[in-house]
């Protein structure tokens, strides 16, 4: 299985995060970058209720809602 780097897409998503609609979704690496934590910590915090719950949109894709992430970011500031 090939490993695909998503650093470019994470950078782009972070750059454009403020312009994304509230209904948009992002994946775990973007959430990790937003909160300054590792992807493993994102999953742990979501499980513990310290981050919004993710949504599974297919067997292999789980996403977080941008509006919920913004609310969580604002609550931690």
Secondary structure, 3 states (H helix, E strand, C coil): CCCCCCHHHHHHHHHHHHHCCCCCEECHHHHHHHHCCCHHHHHHHHHCCCCCCCEEEECCEEEEEHHHHHHHHHHHC
